[in-house]
């Protein structure tokens, strides 16, 4: 169902970056791998379309049903060579 939601809401045709002219907000990065190809959509201050909001809520819904054995904090994600999220200044 999650893969269907991504396709139905056009995740793979979304822009790579959405921003609003607001300061003091957060970046949200949504990353997906399909057929070995990596996709990332970055949103700042809620600037993305409704479809991105729907996709993120679907992912959050699935992730809440997963039982995590433990969490680990890493300085950077080892699965992604380069993120579109700007580095902190």
C-alpha positions in Angstrom: 0.0 0.0 0.0 2.9 2.4 0.7 4.4 1.9 -2.7 0.9 2.5 -4.3 0.6 5.7 -2.3 4.0 6.9 -3.5 3.0 6.2 -7.1 -0.6 7.5 -6.8 0.6 10.8 -5.3 3.4 11.3 -7.8 6.4 11.2 -5.4 8.8 10.4 -8.2 7.8 13.4 -10.3 8.0 15.9 -7.4 10.6 18.7 -7.4 13.7 17.9 -5.4 13.3 21.0 -3.2 10.4 23.1 -1.9 10.9 26.2 0.2 9.0 29.2 1.6 10.4 32.6 2.3 10.3 32.1 6.1 13.1 32.0 8.6 13.4 29.9 11.7 11.8 26.7 10.4 12.9 23.1 9.8 14.0 21.1 6.8 12.2 17.8 6.2 13.9 15.3 3.9 11.8 12.3 2.5 14.0 9.7 0.9 12.9 6.6 -1.1 14.8 4.0 -3.1 13.1 2.5 -6.1 14.7 0.0 -8.4 18.1 0.8 -6.9 17.7 4.6 -7.6 17.7 7.0 -4.8 15.1 9.8 -4.6 15.0 12.7 -2.1 12.5 15.5 -1.7 13.5 18.3 0.7 10.8 20.6 2.1 11.4 23.8 4.2 8.7 25.5 6.3 5.9 23.4 4.8 6.5 24.7 1.3 5.7 21.4 -0.5 2.5 20.3 -2.2 -0.4 18.4 -0.6 0.8 15.2 -2.2 4.1 15.4 -0.3 2.2 15.8 3.0 0.0 12.8 2.1 3.1 10.7 1.4 4.9 11.7 4.6 1.8 10.9 6.7 1.6 7.4 5.0 5.2 6.8 5.8 4.8 7.9 9.4 1.7 5.6 9.7 3.7 2.6 8.5 6.7 3.4 10.7 4.6 3.6 13.8 3.7 0.0 13.4 7.3 -1.2 13.2 8.9 -2.5 16.4 12.4 -1.1 16.7 14.9 -3.1 18.8 17.1 -0.1 19.4 18.1 3.2 17.9 21.5 4.5 16.9 22.6 8.1 16.1 25.1 8.5 13.3 26.8 11.7 12.2 25.5 11.1 8.6 23.4 8.5 6.8 25.7 5.8 5.3 23.1 5.0 2.6 23.1 8.4 1.0 26.2 9.8 -0.6 24.9 13.4 -0.9 21.8 15.0 0.6 20.1 18.1 -0.7 19.6 19.3 2.9 22.0 22.2 3.4 24.8 21.7 6.0 24.5 23.6 9.2 26.4 26.9 9.3 
